[in-house]
């Protein structure tokens, strides 16, 4: 298993989801993608919904005020 990191701070929707989609295409089943985002709609809604739609497990926590860390397991 591998853990890939993706920093999308400063990126807004729909580009957040597109970057996550591209990163998820680069990893294999069982791997995780850890994402840093400062865009609330992406961190709280868009990315978790995208993960769920694809059957992936997603966890979200606010690591600092206005900064979220999301982990998606493929």
C-alpha distances in whole Angstrom, upper triangle without the diagonal:
4,7,10,13,17,20,23,25,29,27,29,29,28,27,24,23,23,21,18,19,18,15,14,15,13,9,8,8,6,5,8,11,13,17,20,23,27,28,29,29,26,24,26,27,25,22,21,24,22,18,20,22,19,18,15,15,16,18,20,22,25,24,27,30,30,26,23,19,17,14,13,10,10
4,6,10,13,17,19,22,25,24,26,26,26,24,21,21,21,18,16,17,16,13,12,14,11,8,9,10,8,5,6,9,11,14,17,20,24,26,27,27,24,22,24,25,24,20,20,23,21,18,20,22,19,19,15,15,16,17,19,21,23,22,25,28,27,23,21,17,16,12,12,10,11
4,7,10,13,16,19,22,21,23,24,24,22,19,18,19,16,14,15,15,11,11,13,11,9,10,11,9,6,5,6,7,11,13,17,20,22,23,24,21,19,21,22,21,17,18,21,19,16,19,21,18,18,15,14,14,14,16,17,19,18,21,24,23,20,17,13,12,9,10,9,11
4,7,10,13,16,19,18,20,21,21,18,16,16,16,13,11,13,12,8,9,12,9,8,11,13,12,8,6,5,6,9,11,15,18,20,21,22,19,17,20,21,20,16,17,20,18,15,19,20,18,18,15,15,14,15,16,17,19,18,20,23,22,18,16,13,12,10,10,10,11
4,7,10,12,16,15,18,19,19,16,14,15,15,12,10,13,12,9,11,13,12,11,14,16,15,11,9,6,5,6,8,11,15,17,19,20,16,15,18,20,18,15,16,19,17,16,19,21,19,20,16,16,14,14,14,15,16,15,17,20,19,15,13,10,10,9,10,12,14
4,6,9,12,11,14,15,16,13,10,12,12,8,8,11,10,8,10,13,12,12,16,17,17,13,11,7,6,5,6,9,12,14,16,17,14,13,16,17,16,13,15,18,16,15,18,20,18,20,17,17,14,15,14,15,16,15,17,19,17,13,12,10,10,10,11,13,15
4,6,9,9,12,14,15,12,10,12,13,10,10,13,13,11,13,16,15,16,19,21,20,17,14,10,8,6,5,7,9,11,14,16,13,12,16,17,16,13,16,19,17,17,20,22,21,22,19,19,16,16,14,15,14,13,14,16,14,11,10,9,10,12,14,16,18
4,6,5,8,10,12,9,7,10,11,8,9,12,12,11,14,16,16,17,21,22,22,19,16,12,11,7,6,5,8,9,12,13,10,10,14,15,13,12,15,17,16,16,19,20,20,22,19,19,16,16,14,15,15,14,15,16,13,10,10,10,11,13,14,18,19
4,5,8,11,13,11,9,12,14,11,12,16,16,15,17,20,20,21,24,25,25,22,19,15,13,9,6,5,5,7,11,13,11,10,14,16,15,13,16,19,18,19,22,23,23,25,22,22,18,18,15,15,13,13,13,13,10,8,9,10,12,15,17,20,22
4,7,10,12,10,9,13,14,12,14,17,17,17,20,22,22,23,27,28,28,25,22,18,16,13,10,8,7,7,11,13,11,12,15,17,15,15,18,20,19,21,24,24,25,27,24,24,21,21,18,18,16,16,15,15,11,11,12,14,15,18,20,23,25
4,7,9,7,6,10,10,9,11,14,14,15,17,19,20,21,25,26,26,24,21,17,16,12,10,8,8,7,11,11,9,11,14,15,13,13,16,18,16,18,21,21,22,24,22,22,19,20,17,18,17,17,17,17,13,12,13,14,15,17,18,22,22
4,6,6,6,9,10,10,12,14,15,16,18,20,21,23,26,27,27,25,22,18,17,14,12,9,9,6,9,9,7,10,13,13,11,11,15,16,15,17,20,20,21,23,22,22,19,20,17,18,17,19,18,17,14,13,14,15,15,18,19,22,23
3,5,5,7,8,10,11,12,14,16,17,19,21,22,25,26,26,24,22,18,18,14,14,11,11,8,10,8,6,10,12,11,8,10,13,13,12,15,17,17,18,21,20,21,18,19,17,19,18,20,20,20,16,15,15,16,15,18,18,21,22
4,6,6,7,9,10,11,13,15,16,17,19,21,24,24,26,24,21,18,18,15,16,13,14,11,12,10,8,12,14,12,8,10,13,13,11,14,17,16,17,20,19,21,18,20,18,21,21,22,23,22,19,18,17,18,17,19,18,21,21
4,5,5,6,9,10,10,12,14,15,17,19,22,23,25,22,20,17,17,13,14,12,13,11,13,12,9,12,15,14,11,11,14,15,13,15,18,17,18,21,19,21,18,20,19,20,20,21,22,22,18,17,16,17,16,18,17,20,20
4,5,5,6,9,10,11,12,14,16,17,20,21,22,20,17,13,13,10,10,8,10,8,11,10,7,9,12,11,8,8,11,12,11,12,16,16,16,18,17,18,15,16,15,17,17,18,19,19,16,14,13,13,12,14,14,17,18
4,5,5,6,9,10,10,12,14,16,18,19,20,18,16,13,13,11,12,11,13,11,13,11,7,10,12,10,7,6,10,10,7,10,13,12,12,15,14,15,13,15,15,17,18,20,21,21,18,16,14,14,12,14,12,15,15
4,5,5,6,9,10,11,13,15,18,19,21,19,17,14,15,13,14,13,16,14,16,14,11,13,16,14,10,10,13,13,10,12,15,14,14,17,16,18,16,18,18,21,21,22,24,24,21,19,17,17,15,16,15,17,16
4,5,5,6,9,10,11,13,16,18,19,17,15,11,12,10,12,11,14,13,16,15,11,13,16,15,12,10,14,15,12,13,16,16,15,18,16,18,16,18,17,19,20,20,22,23,20,17,16,15,13,14,13,16,15
4,5,5,6,9,10,11,14,15,16,14,12,8,10,8,11,11,14,13,15,14,10,11,14,13,10,8,11,12,9,9,13,13,12,14,12,14,12,14,14,17,18,19,21,22,19,16,14,13,11,11,10,12,12
4,5,5,6,9,10,13,14,16,14,13,11,13,12,14,14,18,16,18,16,13,14,16,15,12,9,12,12,8,9,13,12,10,13,12,14,13,16,17,20,21,22,24,25,23,20,18,16,14,13,11,13,11
4,6,5,7,9,12,15,17,14,14,11,13,13,15,16,19,18,20,19,15,17,19,18,15,13,15,16,12,13,16,15,13,16,15,17,16,19,19,22,23,24,26,27,24,21,19,18,16,15,13,15,13
4,5,5,7,10,13,14,11,10,8,10,10,13,14,18,18,20,19,15,16,19,18,15,12,15,16,13,12,16,16,14,16,13,15,14,17,17,20,21,21,23,25,23,20,17,15,13,12,11,12,11
4,5,5,8,10,11,9,9,7,10,11,14,16,19,19,20,19,16,16,18,17,15,12,13,14,11,10,13,13,10,12,10,12,12,15,17,19,21,22,24,26,24,21,18,16,13,11,9,9,8
4,6,8,10,13,11,12,11,14,14,18,19,22,22,24,22,19,19,22,20,17,15,16,17,13,12,15,15,12,14,13,15,16,19,20,23,25,25,28,30,27,24,22,19,17,15,12,12,10
4,7,10,12,10,11,10,13,14,17,19,23,23,25,24,20,21,23,23,20,17,18,20,16,15,18,18,15,17,15,17,17,20,21,24,25,25,28,30,28,24,22,19,17,15,13,13,11
4,7,9,6,8,8,12,14,17,19,23,24,25,24,21,20,23,22,20,17,18,19,16,14,17,17,14,15,12,14,15,18,19,22,24,24,27,29,27,24,21,18,16,13,11,10,8
4,6,6,9,10,14,16,20,22,26,26,27,27,23,22,24,24,22,18,19,20,17,14,17,17,14,14,12,14,16,18,21,24,26,26,29,32,30,27,24,20,18,15,12,10,7
4,6,8,11,15,17,21,23,27,27,27,26,23,22,24,23,21,18,18,19,16,13,15,16,12,11,10,12,14,17,20,23,26,26,29,32,30,27,24,20,17,14,11,8,5
4,7,10,13,16,20,22,26,27,27,26,23,22,23,23,22,18,17,19,17,14,15,17,14,12,10,11,13,15,18,21,24,24,27,30,29,26,22,19,16,12,10,6,5
4,7,10,13,17,20,23,24,25,25,21,20,22,22,21,17,17,19,17,14,16,18,14,14,11,11,12,14,17,19,22,21,25,28,26,23,20,16,14,10,8,6,6
4,6,10,13,16,20,21,21,21,18,16,18,19,18,14,14,16,15,12,14,16,14,13,10,9,10,11,13,15,18,18,21,24,23,19,16,13,10,7,5,4,6
4,6,10,13,16,17,18,19,15,14,16,17,15,12,12,15,13,11,14,16,14,14,11,11,9,11,12,14,16,16,19,21,20,16,14,10,8,6,5,7,8
4,7,10,14,15,16,17,14,12,15,16,15,12,12,16,15,12,15,18,16,17,13,12,10,10,10,11,13,12,15,18,17,13,10,7,6,4,7,9,11
4,6,10,12,13,14,11,9,12,14,13,10,11,14,13,12,15,17,17,17,14,13,10,10,9,11,12,11,14,16,14,10,8,6,5,6,8,11,13
4,7,9,11,13,10,9,12,14,14,11,13,16,16,15,18,20,20,21,17,16,13,12,10,10,10,9,11,12,11,7,6,5,7,9,12,15,17
4,6,8,10,8,6,10,12,12,10,12,15,15,15,18,20,20,21,18,17,14,13,10,11,9,10,11,11,8,6,5,7,8,11,13,17,19
4,6,9,8,7,10,13,13,12,14,17,17,18,20,22,23,24,22,20,17,16,12,12,10,10,10,9,6,5,6,9,11,15,17,20,22
4,6,6,6,9,10,10,11,13,15,15,17,19,20,21,23,21,20,17,16,13,13,11,13,13,12,8,8,8,11,12,15,17,21,22
4,5,5,6,8,9,10,12,13,15,16,18,19,21,22,20,19,16,14,11,11,10,13,12,11,7,8,8,11,12,15,17,21,23
4,6,5,5,6,9,10,11,12,14,16,17,19,20,19,18,15,15,12,14,13,16,16,15,11,12,11,13,13,16,17,20,22
4,6,5,5,5,8,9,10,12,14,15,16,18,16,16,13,13,11,13,13,15,16,15,12,11,10,11,10,13,14,17,18
4,6,7,6,7,10,11,11,13,15,16,17,15,14,11,10,7,9,9,12,13,13,10,9,6,8,7,11,12,16,17
4,7,7,7,9,11,12,13,15,17,17,16,14,11,10,8,9,10,13,14,14,11,11,9,10,9,12,13,17,19
4,6,6,6,9,10,11,12,14,15,15,14,11,12,10,13,13,17,18,17,15,14,12,13,11,14,14,17,18
4,6,5,6,9,10,10,12,14,14,14,11,13,12,15,15,18,19,19,16,15,13,14,12,14,13,16,17
4,5,5,6,9,10,11,12,11,11,8,10,10,13,14,16,18,19,16,14,11,11,8,10,9,13,13
4,5,5,6,9,10,11,9,9,6,8,8,11,14,16,19,19,17,15,12,11,8,9,8,11,13
4,5,5,6,9,10,10,10,9,11,12,15,17,20,22,22,20,18,15,15,12,13,11,14,14
4,6,5,6,9,9,10,9,12,13,17,19,21,23,23,21,19,16,15,12,13,10,12,12
4,5,5,6,5,7,6,10,11,15,18,20,22,23,21,19,16,14,10,10,7,9,9
4,5,5,6,7,7,11,13,16,19,22,24,25,23,21,18,17,13,12,10,11,11
4,6,8,10,11,14,16,20,22,25,27,28,25,23,20,19,16,15,12,13,12
4,6,9,11,14,16,20,23,25,28,29,26,24,21,19,15,14,11,11,9
4,7,9,13,16,20,23,25,28,29,27,25,21,19,15,14,10,9,8
4,6,10,13,17,20,21,25,26,24,22,18,16,12,10,6,6,5
4,7,10,14,17,19,22,24,22,20,16,14,10,8,6,5,7
4,7,10,14,15,18,20,19,16,12,10,7,6,4,7,9
4,7,10,12,15,17,16,14,10,8,6,5,7,9,12
4,7,9,12,13,13,11,7,6,4,7,9,12,15
4,6,9,11,11,9,6,6,7,9,12,15,18
4,6,7,7,6,4,6,9,12,15,18,21
4,7,8,6,5,6,10,12,16,19,22
4,6,5,7,9,13,15,19,22,25
4,6,8,11,14,18,21,24,27
4,7,10,13,17,20,23,26
4,7,10,13,16,20,23
4,6,10,13,16,19
4,7,10,13,16
4,7,10,13
4,7,10
4,6
4
